[in-house]
Amino acid sequence: MTEQLPADQVSTHRIHEMPGHLIRRLHQIAVGLFSQATKSCALTPVQYAVLAVLQNNPGISQRALADLVALDRSTIGEVILRLEEKGCVAREASPTDKRIRCLTLTETGVSLLQAMDALMPQSQIDVLAPLSEGEQAIFMYLLKKLVRLNNDASPSPLRLKAP
């Protein structure tokens, strides 16, 4: 149960009206709902995204995968390492360039992704549930627009190019 502050102690600081702060809070909420819905699979949202992209791009390089998930190189390396430890991802040397490691899903990774695909949609429904159907459509339209138009401002921009 969340402790409620007395009305005279509630912060009215301007951060509670700032889009960045509100987006961070919504991210916390979305991750919490995702974790609740998928707790039996023990994957983070980023790990799920990596598995989903790998499913559609077998043999992709780690760098190309980072571009498609919008992650920096060090983060993608840590995510791949954790997924390897779970037996979900395999790395093999590229047939054309021995410095490049090609990534594929293992059978364990495919099974886990299928389980996640069955569980994860509930968290997406739950995060938008307080809004009406029309508000959900408007929110998603504006969210996609903001992300698309601010993509280049990210330290790890999404790059949807062919691997």
C-alpha positions in Angstrom: 0.0 0.0 0.0 1.3 3.5 -0.9 1.7 5.9 1.9 -0.2 9.2 1.2 1.4 12.4 2.3 -0.7 15.0 4.2 -2.1 17.6 1.9 0.2 20.3 3.3 3.3 18.2 2.5 2.5 17.3 -1.1 5.1 18.6 -3.6 3.7 21.1 -6.1 7.1 21.5 -7.8 6.9 22.3 -11.5 8.5 18.9 -12.4 5.0 17.4 -12.0 4.0 19.4 -15.1 7.1 18.7 -17.2 6.7 16.3 -20.1 10.1 14.7 -19.5 9.2 13.9 -15.9 5.8 12.6 -16.9 7.2 10.4 -19.6 9.7 9.0 -17.1 6.8 8.2 -14.7 4.8 6.7 -17.4 7.8 4.5 -18.4 8.0 3.3 -14.7 4.3 2.5 -14.8 4.6 0.7 -18.2 7.6 -1.4 -17.0 5.8 -2.3 -13.8 2.7 -3.5 -15.7 4.9 -5.4 -18.2 6.8 -7.1 -15.3 3.5 -8.1 -13.7 2.0 -9.5 -16.9 5.2 -11.4 -17.9 6.7 -12.4 -14.5 6.7 -16.1 -15.3 9.1 -15.4 -18.2 11.6 -13.2 -16.3 12.5 -10.9 -19.2 12.8 -7.2 -19.3 11.1 -5.1 -21.9 14.5 -4.5 -23.6 15.3 -8.2 -23.6 11.8 -8.9 -25.1 12.5 -6.3 -27.9 15.8 -7.9 -28.7 14.3 -11.4 -29.0 11.4 -10.0 -31.2 13.8 -8.2 -33.5 16.1 -11.3 -33.7 13.2 -13.5 -34.6 12.6 -11.4 -37.7 16.3 -10.9 -38.5 18.2 -14.2 -37.9 22.0 -13.8 -38.4 22.0 -10.0 -37.7 25.1 -8.4 -36.4 25.1 -7.0 -32.8 25.5 -3.5 -34.2 22.6 -3.8 -36.6 20.5 -5.2 -33.8 21.4 -2.2 -31.6 20.2 0.1 -34.4 16.9 -1.7 -34.8 16.1 -1.6 -31.1 17.6 1.9 -30.5 20.2 0.8 -28.0 23.8 1.9 -27.5 26.6 -0.6 -28.1 27.5 -1.2 -24.5 23.8 -1.8 -23.5 23.2 -4.2 -26.4 26.3 -6.1 -25.4 25.0 -6.5 -21.8 21.5 -7.5 -23.0 23.0 -10.1 -25.4 25.2 -11.5 -22.7 22.2 -12.0 -20.4 20.2 -13.6 -23.1 23.1 -15.9 -23.9 23.3 -16.9 -20.2 19.6 -17.7 -20.3 20.2 -19.9 -23.4 18.0 -17.7 -25.7 20.6 -16.3 -28.1 23.6 -17.8 -30.0 26.5 -15.9 -31.4 28.5 -17.2 -34.4 31.3 -15.7 -36.5 30.2 -14.1 -39.7 31.1 -16.1 -42.8 32.3 -13.0 -44.5 33.9 -11.0 -41.7 35.4 -12.9 -38.7 35.3 -9.7 -36.5 31.5 -9.7 -36.7 29.3 -12.0 -34.6 26.0 -13.0 -36.1 23.1 -13.5 -33.7 20.3 -16.0 -33.8 17.5 -17.2 -31.5 17.9 -20.6 -30.0 15.0 -23.0 -29.5 14.8 -21.7 -25.9 14.7 -18.2 -27.2 11.9 -19.0 -29.6 9.9 -20.7 -26.9 10.4 -17.9 -24.5 9.4 -15.3 -27.1 6.2 -17.3 -27.9 5.4 -17.3 -24.2 6.1 -13.6 -23.9 3.9 -12.9 -27.0 1.0 -14.5 -25.3 1.5 -12.6 -22.0 2.9 -9.2 -23.0 -0.2 -7.7 -24.7 -2.1 -7.5 -21.4 0.5 -4.9 -20.1 -0.1 -2.8 -23.2 -3.8 -2.9 -22.7 -3.4 -2.1 -19.0 -1.2 1.0 -19.5 -3.8 2.6 -21.8 -6.9 1.3 -20.0 -7.6 4.6 -18.1 -8.1 6.3 -21.4 -11.2 6.1 -23.7 -10.8 4.4 -27.0 -10.5 7.8 -28.8 -8.0 9.1 -26.2 -5.9 5.9 -26.7 -5.8 6.5 -30.5 -4.9 10.2 -30.0 -2.2 9.3 -27.4 -0.6 6.7 -29.6 -0.7 9.0 -32.6 1.0 11.8 -30.7 3.5 9.4 -28.9 4.6 7.9 -32.2 4.9 11.4 -33.7 7.0 12.7 -30.8 9.3 9.7 -30.9 9.7 9.9 -34.7 10.4 13.6 -34.8 12.8 13.5 -31.8 14.6 10.4 -33.0 17.8 12.2 -33.9 18.0 13.8 -30.5 18.5 10.4 -28.9 22.0 9.2 -28.0 20.8 5.8 -29.6 18.5 6.7 -32.4 16.3 4.1 -34.1 17.7 3.2 -37.5 15.4 1.1 -39.6 17.7 0.1 -42.3 18.2 -3.3 -43.8 20.8 -5.2 -41.8 
